Amino acid sequence: MTVSDVVISGTGLWTPELAITNDELVASFNEYVARYNKRHADAIERGEREALSPSSAEFIEKASGIKQRYVLDKDGVLDPDRMCPRIAERPDEQISVQAEMAVKAIRQALENAGRDVADVDAVLVACSNMQRAYPAMAAEIQHYLGMERGWGYDMNVACSSATFGIQAATDALRSGSSDCVVVVNPEICSAHLAWEDRDCHFIFGDVATAVVLERKEKATSAKQWEVLGTRLQTKFSSNIRNNFGFLNRCDEAGVGARDKLFRQEGRKVFKEVCPMVAEQILSHLGDTGLSPEAIRRMWLHQANLSMNELIAKRVLGRPAEREEAPVILDDYANTSSAGSIIAFHKHQAGMDVGDVGVICSFGAGYSIGSVILRRIA
């Protein structure tokens, strides 16, 4: 079999009910800043601490393109005395928060693919942060889906997890070990974000997406996307990093330190990642026998509007129309691995049979994954 024998036959999207606008976020953040500066006024005066600067909705939108974000909990994030979501732990005999999100997205994806849980051979959980180390989230999701057979595992390649998961699923289908694989991206990004940090407090939101992949000859859904090629790339960098993990308890001095949450060197990331992503897409297209002119749509990772506009411009050789590189970032913010899949799920209109598009994600690692698709039904 070849890679062209695999199709994406359905996608799913689960969105939390609660959203935080930039205005709401800024009001809470600025109250936190005012309290902090007042509490530490003497230390700030002596030069022992730096005063915090307030933010604005205009700054956030100009810096990122983000206008709001969906979250599992709103009150905790907007509480100036907390600045963190309230997500209660659940007993072991109850479905976990992350698995519950994933199950909802998967059920929608299966419905769109015209498939039942009984058709699924494997579940791959591909996202930035797992709720626990073990047992695998994928095994729990299988259980609550009601799967009586099959296998699954968890994988983390940060914001590129979805495209890396799609390649892993494609490989399983090509090898003949599976006929139908689900890749799911349950992202609880609000829990690993430093909401009190002006440089990043606006970046992330929560969501879950799912993709159903099948062997082409077995797919029956009304809308199918043939996988023409997948390509992955990693190059180590600490410019996007989160040091939270089980070893933290072994070094008491580091517990609660700033590096245990998301942090990045934004300017370095922008400068270094954009050309890498554009080059990967162009070389991948070339090796697949396609020119940039053949691309009708690019469903890019949704981290920053300026990044996406620059990458699309480098690939096409001109500024992209919004339809060519759709944006969901303004509504959902950065949802890590799920961003490019949300864009793919919501922006397929106008694509005819024979049209070609690229799903591309990129993030910490650095990691880049691209999937070239052709609509065949």
C-alpha positions as CSV (number, residue, x, y, z in Angstrom):
1,M,0.0,0.0,0.0
2,T,1.0,3.6,-0.4
3,V,0.3,6.8,1.5
4,S,-2.4,7.7,-1.1
5,D,-4.4,4.7,0.1
6,V,-5.4,6.6,3.3
7,V,-8.2,9.2,3.7
8,I,-9.5,11.5,6.4
9,S,-13.2,10.7,6.4
10,G,-14.4,12.8,9.4
11,T,-13.5,15.5,11.9
12,G,-15.0,16.5,15.2
13,L,-14.8,19.6,17.4
14,W,-15.8,20.1,21.0
15,T,-15.8,23.7,22.3
16,P,-16.2,24.7,26.0
17,E,-19.3,26.8,26.8
18,L,-17.3,29.5,28.5
19,A,-15.4,32.3,26.7
20,I,-13.2,35.1,28.0
21,T,-13.0,38.3,25.9
22,N,-9.8,40.4,25.8
23,D,-11.7,43.2,27.7
24,E,-12.6,40.8,30.5
25,L,-9.1,39.3,30.6
26,V,-7.4,42.8,30.7
27,A,-9.7,44.0,33.5
28,S,-8.7,41.1,35.7
29,F,-5.1,41.2,34.7
30,N,-4.8,45.0,35.4
31,E,-6.4,44.5,38.8
32,Y,-3.8,41.9,39.6
33,V,-1.1,44.2,38.4
34,A,-2.4,47.1,40.6
35,R,-2.6,44.8,43.7
36,Y,0.9,43.4,43.0
37,N,2.5,46.8,42.6
38,K,0.8,48.1,45.8
39,R,1.8,45.0,47.8
40,H,5.4,45.3,46.7
41,A,5.7,49.0,46.6
42,D,8.6,49.2,49.0
43,A,10.6,46.5,47.2
44,I,9.9,48.2,43.9
45,E,11.1,51.5,45.3
46,R,14.4,49.9,46.5
47,G,14.9,48.3,43.1
48,E,14.5,44.8,44.5
49,R,11.5,44.0,42.3
50,E,10.3,45.3,39.0
51,A,6.9,46.9,38.8
52,L,4.4,45.1,36.5
53,S,2.9,46.9,33.5
54,P,-0.8,46.8,32.7
55,S,-2.1,45.4,29.5
56,S,-4.9,46.4,27.0
57,A,-7.2,44.7,24.6
58,E,-5.7,46.7,21.7
59,F,-2.2,45.4,22.6
60,I,-3.3,41.8,22.7
61,E,-5.1,41.9,19.4
62,K,-2.2,43.8,17.7
63,A,0.4,41.4,19.1
64,S,-1.5,38.2,18.3
65,G,-4.8,38.6,16.4
66,I,-6.6,37.0,19.4
67,K,-10.0,38.5,20.4
68,Q,-11.2,35.9,22.8
69,R,-10.6,32.3,24.0
70,Y,-12.8,29.4,25.3
71,V,-11.9,27.9,28.7
72,L,-13.1,25.1,31.0
73,D,-13.3,27.6,33.9
74,K,-13.7,31.3,33.7
75,D,-14.1,32.5,37.3
76,G,-10.7,31.1,38.5
77,V,-8.8,32.7,35.6
78,L,-10.5,36.1,36.1
79,D,-10.0,36.1,39.9
80,P,-7.1,38.5,40.5
81,D,-6.2,36.6,43.7
82,R,-6.0,33.3,41.8
83,M,-5.2,33.7,38.1
84,C,-5.7,30.0,37.4
85,P,-8.7,27.9,36.4
86,R,-10.5,25.9,39.0
87,I,-10.7,22.3,37.7
88,A,-11.5,19.8,40.4
89,E,-9.9,16.4,40.5
90,R,-12.2,13.5,39.9
91,P,-12.1,10.1,41.5
92,D,-10.4,7.3,39.6
93,E,-13.7,5.6,38.9
94,Q,-15.1,8.7,37.1
95,I,-14.1,9.7,33.6
96,S,-11.2,12.3,33.7
97,V,-11.8,15.8,32.4
98,Q,-9.4,15.4,29.4
99,A,-10.9,12.0,28.4
100,E,-14.4,13.4,28.6
101,M,-13.5,16.2,26.2
102,A,-11.9,13.7,23.8
103,V,-14.9,11.3,23.8
104,K,-17.2,14.2,22.8
105,A,-14.9,15.2,19.9
106,I,-14.5,11.6,18.8
107,R,-18.2,10.9,18.7
108,Q,-18.8,13.9,16.5
109,A,-15.9,12.9,14.2
110,L,-17.2,9.3,13.9
111,E,-20.7,10.6,13.1
112,N,-19.3,12.8,10.3
113,A,-17.3,9.8,9.0
114,G,-20.4,7.6,9.0
115,R,-18.6,5.2,11.4
116,D,-19.4,3.6,14.7
117,V,-17.2,3.0,17.7
118,A,-17.1,-0.7,16.7
119,D,-15.3,0.3,13.5
120,V,-12.3,1.9,15.3
121,D,-9.1,-0.1,15.6
122,A,-7.0,2.5,17.5
123,V,-7.1,5.8,19.4
124,L,-4.1,8.1,19.4
125,V,-4.1,10.9,21.9
126,A,-1.9,13.7,20.5
127,C,-1.7,16.9,22.5
128,S,0.6,19.2,24.5
129,N,-0.2,18.3,28.1
130,M,-1.5,15.1,29.6
131,Q,-3.6,15.2,32.7
132,R,-1.5,12.4,34.2
133,A,1.5,10.2,33.4
134,Y,-0.4,6.9,33.4
135,P,-2.5,4.9,32.6
136,A,-2.6,6.2,29.0
137,M,-5.4,8.7,28.3
138,A,-6.0,6.7,25.1
139,A,-6.8,3.6,27.1
140,E,-9.3,5.5,29.2
141,I,-10.9,7.0,26.1
142,Q,-11.3,3.6,24.6
143,H,-13.0,2.4,27.7
144,Y,-15.5,5.3,27.8
145,L,-16.2,5.1,24.1
146,G,-17.2,1.5,24.7
147,M,-14.5,-0.1,22.5
148,E,-14.3,-3.8,23.0
149,R,-11.1,-4.2,21.1
150,G,-8.1,-2.3,19.6
151,W,-5.3,-0.3,21.1
152,G,-4.1,3.2,21.7
153,Y,-1.3,5.4,23.1
154,D,-0.5,9.0,24.1
155,M,2.0,11.1,22.3
156,N,3.2,14.7,22.9
157,V,5.0,16.8,20.3
158,A,3.6,20.1,21.7
159,C,1.7,22.2,19.1
160,S,2.6,19.8,16.3
161,S,1.1,16.7,18.0
162,A,-1.9,16.5,15.7
163,T,0.0,16.3,12.4
164,F,2.5,13.9,14.0
165,G,-0.5,11.8,15.2
166,I,-1.9,11.8,11.6
167,Q,1.4,10.5,10.3
168,A,1.4,7.7,12.9
169,A,-2.2,6.8,12.1
170,T,-1.3,6.9,8.3
171,D,1.6,4.5,8.9
172,A,-0.6,2.1,10.9
173,L,-3.2,2.1,8.0
174,R,-0.5,1.7,5.4
175,S,1.1,-1.2,7.2
176,G,-2.3,-3.0,7.3
177,S,-2.3,-3.2,11.2
178,S,-5.5,-1.0,11.2
179,D,-8.4,-0.1,9.0
180,C,-9.7,2.9,11.0
181,V,-7.7,5.1,13.4
182,V,-8.9,8.1,15.4
183,V,-6.4,10.9,16.3
184,V,-7.8,13.1,19.1
185,N,-6.4,16.4,20.5
186,P,-7.9,17.3,23.9
187,E,-6.1,20.5,24.9
188,I,-6.5,22.1,28.3
189,C,-4.1,24.9,27.7
190,S,-5.5,27.2,30.3
191,A,-4.0,25.0,33.0
192,H,-0.4,25.4,32.0
193,L,-0.6,29.1,31.2
194,A,0.9,31.8,33.4
195,W,-2.1,34.1,33.5
196,E,-0.2,36.7,35.5
197,D,2.5,37.1,32.8
198,R,1.7,40.1,30.5
199,D,3.8,38.6,27.6
200,C,1.7,35.4,27.4
201,H,-1.4,35.6,29.6
202,F,-3.7,36.0,26.5
203,I,-2.3,33.3,24.3
204,F,-4.2,30.0,25.0
205,G,-7.6,28.5,25.1
206,D,-9.2,25.1,25.7
207,V,-10.8,22.8,23.1
208,A,-10.8,19.2,21.7
209,T,-10.6,18.1,18.1
210,A,-10.6,14.6,16.5
211,V,-9.8,13.2,13.1
212,V,-10.9,9.8,11.7
213,L,-8.5,8.2,9.2
214,E,-9.3,5.1,7.2
215,R,-8.0,2.9,4.4
216,K,-9.3,4.5,1.2
217,E,-11.1,1.4,-0.1
218,K,-13.1,1.0,3.1
219,A,-14.2,4.6,3.5
220,T,-17.9,5.5,2.8
221,S,-18.3,9.0,4.1
222,A,-19.7,11.7,1.8
223,K,-16.6,13.9,2.2
224,Q,-13.2,12.3,1.9
225,W,-9.6,13.8,1.8
226,E,-6.9,11.6,0.4
227,V,-3.6,11.8,2.2
228,L,-1.0,12.5,-0.5
229,G,1.9,12.9,1.9
230,T,3.0,13.5,5.4
231,R,6.3,15.0,6.6
232,L,7.7,15.6,10.1
233,Q,10.7,17.6,11.3
234,T,12.2,18.4,14.7
235,K,15.1,20.6,15.8
236,F,15.8,21.1,19.4
237,S,15.2,24.5,20.9
238,S,14.4,25.8,24.4
239,N,12.7,28.9,23.1
240,I,9.3,27.4,23.9
241,R,9.4,25.4,27.1
242,N,7.5,24.0,30.1
243,N,9.5,22.2,32.8
244,F,6.6,20.8,34.8
245,G,6.9,17.1,35.5
246,F,7.1,14.4,38.1
247,L,10.8,15.2,38.9
248,N,9.8,18.6,40.3
249,R,9.0,17.0,43.6
250,C,12.6,15.8,43.9
251,D,13.9,19.4,43.9
252,E,11.8,21.4,46.4
253,A,13.5,24.7,45.5
254,G,11.9,24.5,42.0
255,V,8.3,23.7,43.0
256,G,6.1,26.5,41.8
257,A,8.8,28.3,39.8
258,R,7.9,30.2,36.7
259,D,9.5,27.7,34.4
260,K,6.9,25.1,35.5
261,L,4.4,26.8,33.2
262,F,4.4,27.8,29.5
263,R,7.1,30.3,28.6
264,Q,8.7,31.4,25.3
265,E,11.1,33.8,23.6
266,G,8.5,35.1,21.2
267,R,10.7,37.1,18.9
268,K,13.2,34.3,18.5
269,V,10.4,31.8,17.8
270,F,8.9,34.1,15.1
271,K,12.3,34.7,13.5
272,E,13.4,31.1,13.5
273,V,10.2,29.1,13.0
274,C,8.5,31.0,10.1
275,P,11.2,30.3,7.5
276,M,11.5,26.7,8.6
277,V,7.8,26.1,8.2
278,A,7.6,27.8,4.8
279,E,10.6,25.8,3.6
280,Q,9.0,22.5,4.8
281,I,5.8,23.2,3.0
282,L,7.5,24.1,-0.2
283,S,9.9,21.2,-0.2
284,H,7.1,18.8,0.7
285,L,5.0,20.1,-2.1
286,G,7.9,19.8,-4.5
287,D,8.7,16.2,-3.5
288,T,5.0,15.3,-4.0
289,G,5.1,16.8,-7.5
290,L,3.0,19.8,-6.6
291,S,3.6,23.6,-7.1
292,P,2.5,26.2,-4.6
293,E,-0.1,27.3,-7.2
294,A,-1.8,24.0,-6.8
295,I,-2.6,24.7,-3.2
296,R,-6.2,26.0,-2.6
297,R,-5.9,26.1,1.2
298,M,-3.5,26.1,4.0
299,W,-4.8,25.1,7.4
300,L,-2.0,26.4,9.6
301,H,-1.3,26.1,13.3
302,Q,-3.1,29.0,15.0
303,A,-0.5,30.6,17.3
304,N,-0.1,34.1,15.9
305,L,-1.7,35.9,13.0
306,S,1.5,37.6,11.8
307,M,3.3,34.2,11.7
308,N,0.6,32.7,9.6
309,E,0.4,35.6,7.2
310,L,4.2,35.5,6.8
311,I,4.4,31.7,6.3
312,A,1.5,31.8,3.7
313,K,3.2,34.7,1.9
314,R,6.5,32.8,1.6
315,V,4.7,29.7,0.4
316,L,2.5,31.4,-2.2
317,G,5.0,34.2,-3.2
318,R,2.3,36.8,-2.4
319,P,0.0,37.8,0.4
320,A,-2.6,35.1,1.0
321,E,-6.3,35.8,0.8
322,R,-8.1,34.9,4.1
323,E,-9.9,32.1,2.4
324,E,-6.6,30.6,1.4
325,A,-5.2,30.6,4.9
326,P,-8.2,30.7,7.2
327,V,-8.0,32.0,10.7
328,I,-9.8,30.7,13.8
329,L,-7.2,32.3,16.2
330,D,-9.3,35.4,16.8
331,D,-12.1,33.3,18.3
332,Y,-10.3,30.3,19.8
333,A,-6.9,31.8,20.6
334,N,-3.9,29.4,20.5
335,T,-5.2,25.9,21.2
336,S,-1.9,24.2,20.6
337,S,-2.2,20.9,18.6
338,A,-5.9,21.5,17.9
339,G,-5.6,24.8,16.1
340,S,-4.8,23.6,12.6
341,I,-7.5,20.9,13.0
342,I,-10.1,23.5,14.0
343,A,-9.2,25.4,10.9
344,F,-9.6,22.3,8.8
345,H,-12.8,21.3,10.4
346,K,-14.5,24.7,10.0
347,H,-13.0,25.9,6.7
348,Q,-13.6,23.3,4.0
349,A,-16.3,25.2,2.1
350,G,-15.5,26.0,-1.5
351,M,-13.1,23.1,-1.8
352,D,-14.1,20.9,-4.8
353,V,-13.2,17.3,-5.6
354,G,-9.6,17.4,-6.9
355,D,-8.6,20.5,-4.8
356,V,-5.4,20.2,-2.7
357,G,-4.7,21.7,0.7
358,V,-2.1,21.4,3.5
359,I,-2.5,21.0,7.2
360,C,0.6,22.3,8.9
361,S,1.4,22.6,12.6
362,F,4.5,23.9,14.3
363,G,5.7,24.6,17.8
364,A,8.0,23.6,20.7
365,G,10.8,21.3,19.9
366,Y,11.0,22.9,17.4
367,S,8.6,20.6,15.7
368,I,6.9,20.9,12.3
369,G,4.4,18.5,10.7
370,S,2.7,18.9,7.3
371,V,-0.1,16.8,5.7
372,I,-0.9,17.3,2.0
373,L,-4.5,16.4,1.2
374,R,-6.6,16.1,-2.0
375,R,-10.4,16.1,-1.8
376,I,-11.7,13.0,-3.5
377,A,-15.4,13.0,-2.5
